[in-house]
Amino acid sequence: MSQSGDPSTQDFHALRLQHYDWSTPQGAREAVQSIHDLALEHALGTIRWYYRKRKRFRSRAQGLRFTATILAILGGLMPLLQLNFGAVLTKAGYDPTTLSHLGYLFFGLAAALLAFNNYLGYSSAWIRHVLAALKIKRLVEDFQFSWMQQIAGLNTAAKQASDPQPEAQQATPAPEQAQPASDPAWRQEVEQLLQLVHHFSDQLNELALQETETWAAEFSRDLSSLESLVKKEHVPLSSNAAPRANPPGGSP
């Protein structure tokens, strides 16, 4: 199993290739514990992967937004500089309106950076990765508590079954109270633990699917917005071209 923490490289289904001994109580319990550890490591690796990817998106989003903020501030300062130092620039032989033009340029660059951040989804991906990691962390905590409660309950039941009973209660149990030979207690214990791991794995896969669907929806929405903007700004050349005059006597 890969230790990189990447969900795409961690093969949770590799447990199918491992040969567990399900015929004995000790072998079955060891198999269930191994499956539990594998499922837990897969979840923790997924959390690490989301947090590692979050850092990359966070740095890019913060860089773009910080640069856009600086450019917007500079754009707002340009008219003030023109108002206060226009005469000085005129005496020095410079056109003071250049400052206003620079202000428009700075505002345009700031808007372009924000649009670039929005289209590539750096800020939304940063938030989405944080939320996904927190949700998986909560799933892991719930799974661990449920596992410990299940183990504690089974150990208590096993201890009560092993304690000596009074002579009045040591009589042979009725047939309907006897444990079926084909379904011993340890098999029920293993089935309960496997169901717990299976439920946890399903929850983890469902969360990953929801996160992927959210990303796909955001990507499709941003792509549609970009296409609409391009179509709106596009002017066909045929609409601006002058009508062609037919030569005298010629066919159209």
Backbone torsions as a table, in degrees:
resi	resn	phi	psi	omega
1	MET	NA	133.7	-180.0
2	SER	-68.9	142.1	179.6
3	GLN	-103.3	10.0	-177.1
4	SER	-72.7	-19.3	-179.7
5	GLY	87.8	-0.2	179.8
6	ASP	-81.2	119.9	-178.8
7	PRO	-59.1	-27.4	-178.5
8	SER	-75.3	-18.3	-179.2
9	THR	-104.4	-14.2	178.1
10	GLN	-84.6	116.9	-177.5
11	ASP	-96.5	92.5	179.3
12	PHE	-66.0	-28.3	-178.4
13	HIS	-78.6	2.7	176.1
14	ALA	-64.0	-18.3	179.1
15	LEU	-63.1	-21.0	178.6
16	ARG	-67.0	-26.4	-178.1
17	LEU	-83.7	-9.4	-179.7
18	GLN	-90.8	137.4	-177.4
19	HIS	-97.0	107.5	178.8
20	TYR	-98.4	153.3	177.9
21	ASP	-95.9	101.8	-178.8
22	TRP	-95.7	3.7	-174.4
23	SER	-87.3	-14.1	-178.3
24	THR	-123.8	152.3	178.9
25	PRO	-58.9	-43.6	-178.4
26	GLN	-65.9	-42.9	179.3
27	GLY	-65.5	-40.3	179.6
28	ALA	-65.9	-40.4	179.5
29	ARG	-67.1	-39.5	177.0
30	GLU	-65.0	-37.6	178.1
31	ALA	-64.6	-44.8	179.5
32	VAL	-63.5	-40.3	178.8
33	GLN	-64.9	-37.3	177.6
34	SER	-65.8	-42.0	178.0
35	ILE	-64.9	-39.9	176.2
36	HIS	-59.3	-46.5	-179.1
37	ASP	-64.5	-38.0	179.5
38	LEU	-66.6	-43.9	178.6
39	ALA	-64.2	-40.1	-179.8
40	LEU	-67.5	-42.3	178.8
41	GLU	-65.5	-36.2	176.5
42	HIS	-62.1	-42.4	179.3
43	ALA	-67.6	-43.9	179.4
44	LEU	-65.5	-37.5	176.2
45	GLY	-64.6	-36.0	177.0
46	THR	-65.8	-39.4	176.7
47	ILE	-61.9	-45.3	179.2
48	ARG	-61.5	-38.6	179.8
49	TRP	-64.3	-44.3	180.0
50	TYR	-64.4	-41.0	179.6
51	TYR	-67.9	-35.8	178.5
52	ARG	-67.9	-42.9	177.2
53	LYS	-67.6	-31.7	180.0
54	ARG	-60.4	-38.8	-178.2
55	LYS	-62.3	-39.7	-179.7
56	ARG	-66.0	-47.4	180.0
57	PHE	-66.1	-37.1	-179.7
58	ARG	-63.9	-45.6	-178.5
59	SER	-63.4	-39.6	179.8
60	ARG	-70.2	-42.7	179.8
61	ALA	-64.1	-45.1	-179.9
62	GLN	-66.1	-36.8	178.5
63	GLY	-64.3	-44.6	179.8
64	LEU	-66.6	-43.2	-178.4
65	ARG	-69.8	-36.8	178.0
66	PHE	-65.7	-44.1	179.1
67	THR	-64.2	-40.3	178.2
68	ALA	-63.4	-37.8	178.5
69	THR	-64.9	-43.5	179.2
70	ILE	-63.2	-42.8	179.3
71	LEU	-64.9	-38.1	178.5
72	ALA	-65.8	-38.8	177.7
73	ILE	-64.3	-44.6	178.1
74	LEU	-62.4	-39.2	178.2
75	GLY	-62.6	-36.1	177.5
76	GLY	-73.6	-24.8	-179.6
77	LEU	-81.0	-24.5	-175.7
78	MET	-58.5	-47.3	177.8
79	PRO	-62.1	-34.3	177.5
80	LEU	-66.2	-40.1	177.7
81	LEU	-65.7	-38.6	177.9
82	GLN	-64.6	-38.7	-178.6
83	LEU	-68.1	-36.8	-174.8
84	ASN	-92.1	-29.2	-175.1
85	PHE	-121.4	16.5	179.1
86	GLY	-62.0	-42.2	-179.2
87	ALA	-64.7	-39.5	179.5
88	VAL	-63.4	-41.6	-180.0
89	LEU	-67.7	-35.8	179.0
90	THR	-65.0	-42.9	178.3
91	LYS	-64.5	-32.1	-179.9
92	ALA	-80.8	-3.1	177.5
93	GLY	92.3	15.5	-179.9
94	TYR	-107.8	152.3	177.7
95	ASP	-85.1	117.3	-177.2
96	PRO	-67.8	-20.7	179.5
97	THR	-68.2	-12.3	177.7
98	THR	-61.8	-32.2	179.2
99	LEU	-64.6	-40.9	177.2
100	SER	-63.7	-40.1	178.1
101	HIS	-63.7	-39.4	176.5
102	LEU	-64.4	-36.6	177.9
103	GLY	-61.2	-44.5	176.8
104	TYR	-62.2	-39.1	179.1
105	LEU	-63.4	-43.7	179.4
106	PHE	-63.8	-41.8	177.6
107	PHE	-63.0	-40.3	178.8
108	GLY	-64.8	-40.9	178.0
109	LEU	-65.7	-39.4	178.3
110	ALA	-62.5	-44.9	178.5
111	ALA	-64.4	-36.2	178.8
112	ALA	-65.9	-39.5	178.7
113	LEU	-66.2	-40.8	177.7
114	LEU	-65.1	-40.2	177.7
115	ALA	-66.7	-37.3	177.8
116	PHE	-63.7	-43.2	178.0
117	ASN	-64.2	-40.0	-179.0
118	ASN	-69.8	-39.3	-177.9
119	TYR	-70.2	-43.0	179.5
120	LEU	-77.5	-14.6	174.3
121	GLY	72.5	31.7	-179.2
122	TYR	-66.2	-47.2	-178.7
123	SER	-67.0	-45.2	-179.8
124	SER	-65.7	-37.4	178.0
125	ALA	-66.7	-37.8	177.4
126	TRP	-59.2	-50.1	-179.5
127	ILE	-66.2	-40.1	-178.0
128	ARG	-64.5	-38.9	179.3
129	HIS	-68.5	-37.9	177.8
130	VAL	-64.1	-46.1	-179.8
131	LEU	-63.0	-41.3	179.6
132	ALA	-63.7	-42.4	179.0
133	ALA	-63.5	-41.0	179.1
134	LEU	-66.3	-38.6	178.3
135	LYS	-65.3	-42.3	178.8
136	ILE	-66.7	-37.1	177.3
137	LYS	-61.5	-40.0	177.0
138	ARG	-66.4	-38.9	176.5
139	LEU	-61.5	-41.5	179.7
140	VAL	-63.5	-43.5	179.8
141	GLU	-63.8	-43.4	177.9
142	ASP	-63.5	-40.4	179.6
143	PHE	-64.2	-43.0	-179.7
144	GLN	-64.4	-43.0	178.6
145	PHE	-65.2	-42.5	178.8
146	SER	-64.1	-38.1	178.9
147	TRP	-64.7	-45.4	179.8
148	MET	-64.8	-39.8	177.0
149	GLN	-63.4	-40.4	179.3
150	GLN	-65.2	-44.7	179.3
151	ILE	-64.6	-42.0	-180.0
152	ALA	-63.3	-42.1	179.0
153	GLY	-64.9	-39.9	179.1
154	LEU	-68.5	-38.6	178.4
155	ASN	-65.9	-38.1	178.2
156	THR	-65.2	-42.5	178.6
157	ALA	-64.3	-39.5	178.9
158	ALA	-66.8	-37.2	179.4
159	LYS	-67.6	-41.7	178.0
160	GLN	-64.2	-35.8	179.8
161	ALA	-70.6	-28.9	-178.5
162	SER	-86.8	-14.5	179.6
163	ASP	-69.7	142.2	177.1
164	PRO	-65.0	135.8	-178.7
165	GLN	-98.1	154.7	175.3
166	PRO	-59.6	156.4	-176.8
167	GLU	-60.1	-30.9	-179.5
168	ALA	-68.6	-22.4	-177.8
169	GLN	-105.2	5.7	-178.2
170	GLN	-94.2	8.0	177.8
171	ALA	-68.0	160.1	-179.5
172	THR	-63.7	126.8	-177.3
173	PRO	-67.9	159.1	178.5
174	ALA	-65.9	157.3	-178.0
175	PRO	-57.9	-36.4	-179.2
176	GLU	-73.3	-15.7	179.5
177	GLN	-98.2	-12.8	-178.2
178	ALA	-71.5	145.8	179.5
179	GLN	-74.9	125.5	179.7
180	PRO	-59.6	137.6	-177.7
181	ALA	-66.4	-28.9	-178.3
182	SER	-80.5	-9.0	-178.0
183	ASP	-137.5	71.3	-178.6
184	PRO	-65.7	166.6	-175.9
185	ALA	-63.3	-36.4	-177.2
186	TRP	-67.2	-28.0	176.4
187	ARG	-69.3	-39.7	175.8
188	GLN	-64.0	-38.7	177.7
189	GLU	-61.4	-45.4	-179.5
190	VAL	-64.8	-41.2	179.2
191	GLU	-62.9	-40.6	178.9
192	GLN	-64.0	-42.2	-180.0
193	LEU	-69.0	-38.1	178.0
194	LEU	-65.4	-39.2	177.1
195	GLN	-63.1	-36.4	178.6
196	LEU	-65.4	-44.8	178.7
197	VAL	-65.7	-40.1	179.8
198	HIS	-62.7	-42.4	178.5
199	HIS	-63.6	-40.9	178.6
200	PHE	-64.4	-42.8	178.7
201	SER	-63.9	-39.9	177.9
202	ASP	-63.7	-41.8	178.4
203	GLN	-62.2	-41.0	180.0
204	LEU	-65.2	-43.7	178.7
205	ASN	-66.1	-37.7	179.3
206	GLU	-65.5	-39.4	178.9
207	LEU	-66.1	-42.0	178.2
208	ALA	-63.8	-37.5	178.2
209	LEU	-65.8	-41.9	178.6
210	GLN	-62.8	-41.0	-180.0
211	GLU	-65.2	-39.9	178.7
212	THR	-67.1	-40.1	177.9
213	GLU	-65.2	-36.8	176.7
214	THR	-63.8	-43.0	178.0
215	TRP	-62.7	-43.3	-179.6
216	ALA	-63.8	-39.0	179.0
217	ALA	-66.4	-41.7	178.4
218	GLU	-64.8	-41.4	-179.4
219	PHE	-64.4	-43.6	179.6
220	SER	-65.3	-39.6	179.7
221	ARG	-65.6	-44.1	179.9
222	ASP	-66.7	-37.4	178.7
223	LEU	-66.5	-39.6	177.5
224	SER	-65.3	-39.3	178.0
225	SER	-63.9	-40.2	179.3
226	LEU	-66.3	-42.1	178.6
227	GLU	-63.5	-40.3	178.5
228	SER	-64.4	-39.5	178.8
229	LEU	-65.5	-41.4	-179.8
230	VAL	-65.7	-41.3	179.2
231	LYS	-66.3	-35.2	-179.5
232	LYS	-69.5	-38.0	-177.4
233	GLU	-83.4	-17.3	-176.7
234	HIS	-77.7	130.2	177.5
235	VAL	-117.6	117.5	-180.0
236	PRO	-60.1	140.5	179.9
237	LEU	-64.0	-30.5	-177.6
238	SER	-66.3	-26.9	-179.4
239	SER	-74.4	-26.8	-179.1
240	ASN	-95.4	-12.3	-176.6
241	ALA	-77.7	143.5	178.9
242	ALA	-72.2	145.5	178.8
243	PRO	-62.7	138.0	-177.8
244	ARG	-78.1	130.7	179.2
245	ALA	-83.6	134.5	178.0
246	ASN	-78.1	139.6	177.3
247	PRO	-65.0	150.6	-179.5
248	PRO	-57.5	127.6	177.6
249	GLY	78.3	-0.8	-178.1
250	GLY	-90.8	162.3	177.6
251	SER	-85.0	148.5	-179.1
252	PRO	-66.8	NA	NA
